[in-house]
C-alpha cells in the first residue's frame, strides 16, 4: 500500500503496550509515513512522557478514553487502529465506543479480550512496588522471553528498558466490557 503512488492515504493510530509510550513506534512511524500515510502515536495517561500523570485512579477505561479523544479531537475517520500487547485491550474498548471512526482493527502481538476478562486473566504480571501496592514495575527481563533472539533494532536492546515506566495495576485488573455484539470493522490479528 503506497499512497504516494496514487492509492488512498490511510490514517494509522498506533497504541503502545504496557509500560511504554508513543516513543516505541519511533522506528516504524517514518517508514509508514514515507509511503504517504498518516501515523499518530498517542501515549496513554500515566505512561511514557505522560508518566508524571500516573496515579491510582488510572484504569483501562481511562486509556480507552485517551484514544477515543484522539479520534474525536483530530476528527479522524476510516482509521486503521493498531494495538500492541496491552494496547489490544485498549483498542477493543475503542471499537465499542467509536466504531463509526474505524476501518480496521489490528491486534499486533496483542491481547484480544473476551467480555469480562482483564489483562491479568491472560498474562503474568511483574510485582507492584512495595511502598504503595498499585504501581506495576516495568518488565526488566531478557528479550528472549518474547522470542527476540537478536535485539538489534527491536527496542529491546536497552532503549525499552530505559524508557519503560510504572503502570497502574488497575489498568491490568479492570475487566473489558463488551456493550455491543457487532463491531463494524475488520479485525486482523498478527
Buried (B, 14 or more C-beta within 10 A) or exposed (E): EEBEEEEEEBBBBBBBBBBBBBBBBEEBBEEBEEBBBBBBBBBBBBBBEBBEBBEEEBBBBBBBBBBBEBBEEBEBEEBBBBBBBBBBBBBBBBBBBBBEBBBBBBBBBBBBBEEEBBBBBBEEBBEBEEEEEBBBBBBEEEBEEBEBEEBEEBBBEEBBBEBBBBBBBBBBBBBBBBEEEEBEBEEEEE
